[in-house]
C-alpha cells in the first residue's frame, strides 16, 4: 500500500449467518490504525462476499479479525550487505512490538536467550543468528498448554527494514502464513 508508512492495521468484527455467509462487518476503531476509508470499504465488501462451506462451524457467530496493510517497499524487501552492521544493535536489549495485539508483551533479549511475557503468557527461546540480520527463536518453554507442541520448533525472523529506534521484520513459524511486524527498543 502506498498510503502506509510501514504497517497499519484494520480490525473488524464479522458475523457469519445460518447460511455460512458473512453478513455483518464492523470496524473496531480503537484497534485500527489504517485510515483509508476507500480501502476499508473494499475490505468490508470483500468480507461480505465470503461464503463458507455449508457445514462450517463458524455459522451463527461473530469473530474479530485483524488485517495488515503493509507499505509495498517491505513486500519483497531484502537488506543489502551494507546494512548488516545496523542489525548488530538489535542482538541484545529490551524491546516491544508496535502491534496493539501484543502491546503488553515485553521482550528481553540476551546473547543466546529471549524471553517474551505479558500478563497472560511467558515464553522462553534460544536465539541464534545464522546471518547478521536473520535470527531464529527456538521454543524452550511455554506456559500455554496449546503451544507445548512448539517446544523445539523455531520461528525464523528476517529484519527487512529499519525505522527510528527499531526494525521491520518478517517471521515464519512452521506452515503458518508469514507474518510482518515492527519491533522497537524500550527506553
C-alpha positions in Angstrom: 0.0 0.0 0.0 1.4 3.4 -1.0 -0.5 5.3 1.7 1.0 3.3 4.6 4.4 4.4 6.1 5.3 0.9 7.4 2.4 -1.3 8.7 -1.2 -0.3 9.6 -3.9 -2.5 10.9 -7.7 -2.8 10.4 -9.6 -4.9 13.0 -13.1 -5.9 12.2 -15.8 -7.9 13.9 -17.6 -10.1 11.4 -20.6 -12.3 11.8 -21.5 -15.4 9.9 -25.2 -16.2 9.4 -27.0 -19.5 9.4 -26.2 -19.9 5.7 -22.5 -19.8 6.5 -22.1 -16.3 4.8 -20.6 -13.3 6.3 -23.5 -10.9 6.7 -22.2 -8.2 9.1 -18.8 -6.5 9.3 -18.0 -3.7 11.7 -14.6 -1.9 12.0 -13.3 -1.8 15.6 -11.9 1.8 15.6 -9.8 1.5 18.7 -7.9 -1.4 17.2 -7.5 0.2 13.7 -4.6 2.4 12.7 -5.3 2.5 8.9 -7.5 5.4 7.8 -8.1 5.0 4.1 -11.9 4.7 4.0 -12.0 3.6 0.4 -9.7 0.6 1.1 -11.5 -0.2 4.3 -14.8 -0.2 2.4 -13.3 -2.5 -0.2 -12.2 -4.9 2.6 -15.7 -4.9 4.1 -17.2 -5.6 0.6 -14.8 -8.5 0.1 -15.6 -10.0 3.5 -19.3 -9.8 2.9 -18.7 -11.8 -0.3 -17.3 -14.7 1.6 -19.4 -17.9 1.7 -18.1 -20.7 3.9 -18.9 -24.4 3.5 -22.5 -25.2 4.4 -21.3 -27.3 7.4 -18.9 -24.6 8.7 -18.6 -24.4 12.4 -18.3 -20.6 12.0 -22.1 -20.4 11.4 -24.2 -18.2 13.7 -21.3 -16.5 15.5 -19.2 -13.4 15.3 -15.4 -13.1 15.3 -12.7 -10.4 15.5 -10.0 -10.4 12.8 -7.1 -8.1 12.1 -5.8 -7.3 8.7 -2.4 -5.8 7.9 -1.8 -3.1 5.3 1.9 -3.0 4.5 3.9 -0.5 2.6 4.9 -2.0 -0.8 8.6 -1.5 -0.1 8.5 -4.2 2.6 6.7 -6.8 0.5 9.8 -8.2 -1.1 12.4 -6.2 1.0 15.9 -7.6 1.5 18.7 -5.8 3.3 22.0 -5.3 1.4 25.3 -6.4 3.0 25.9 -2.7 3.6 23.1 -2.8 6.1 24.3 -5.8 8.0 26.2 -3.8 10.6 23.0 -1.9 11.5 21.4 -5.2 12.8 24.1 -5.6 15.5 22.4 -3.3 17.9 19.3 -5.4 17.9 21.0 -8.6 19.2 20.7 -7.6 22.9 18.2 -5.4 24.8 14.7 -4.8 25.8 12.1 -4.4 23.1 8.3 -4.3 22.4 6.0 -4.9 19.5 4.2 -1.9 18.0 1.2 -4.1 17.2 -1.7 -3.4 19.6 -2.4 -7.1 19.8 0.9 -7.5 21.6 1.1 -4.1 23.2 1.7 -5.6 26.7 4.3 -8.1 25.6 7.8 -7.3 26.9 10.8 -8.8 25.1 14.1 -9.3 26.9 16.9 -10.4 24.5 20.3 -11.6 25.6 23.1 -13.1 23.6 21.6 -16.6 23.5 18.1 -16.3 25.1 15.0 -14.3 24.5 12.0 -14.1 26.9 8.6 -12.7 25.9 6.0 -12.2 28.5 2.9 -10.3 29.3 0.1 -10.7 31.9 -1.2 -13.9 30.4 1.9 -15.7 29.0 5.6 -16.3 29.2 7.7 -18.0 26.6 11.5 -18.6 26.5 13.5 -19.1 23.4 17.1 -19.9 22.4 18.2 -17.3 19.9 20.7 -17.9 17.1 21.8 -15.5 14.4 22.6 -17.6 11.2 23.2 -14.3 9.3 23.8 -10.7 10.6 20.1 -9.8 10.1 18.3 -13.1 10.4 17.6 -14.9 13.7 15.8 -17.9 14.8 13.8 -18.3 18.1 13.7 -21.9 19.2 10.9 -22.5 21.8 12.4 -23.7 25.1 9.4 -23.2 27.4 5.8 -22.1 27.1 3.1 -21.7 29.7 0.2 -22.2 27.4 -0.7 -25.9 27.1 -1.9 -25.5 23.5 1.6 -24.3 22.5 3.5 -27.2 24.1 3.9 -28.9 20.7 6.1 -25.9 19.6 8.9 -26.7 22.1 12.0 -27.5 20.0 10.5 -25.7 16.9 11.8 -22.4 15.6 10.4 -19.2 14.4 12.6 -17.8 11.6 12.8 -14.0 11.6 14.4 -11.7 9.0 15.0 -8.0 9.5 13.8 -6.3 6.3 13.9 -2.6 7.2 14.8 0.0 9.7 12.7 2.6 11.5 13.7 5.1 14.1 14.6 3.1 17.3 13.6 -0.3 15.7 13.1 -2.5 12.8 10.6 -4.1 10.4 10.7 -7.9 10.4 9.1 -10.9 8.6 8.7 -14.1 10.5 7.7 -17.7 9.7 6.7 -20.5 12.0 6.2 -24.0 10.5 3.3 -23.9 8.0 1.7 -20.7 9.3 1.4 -17.7 7.0 4.4 -15.4 7.0 3.9 -12.5 9.5 5.3 -9.0 9.3 5.6 -6.5 12.1 7.7 -3.9 13.9 9.8 -4.2 17.0 11.2 -1.2 18.8 13.6 -0.6 21.7 12.1 0.1 25.1 13.7 3.1 26.8 
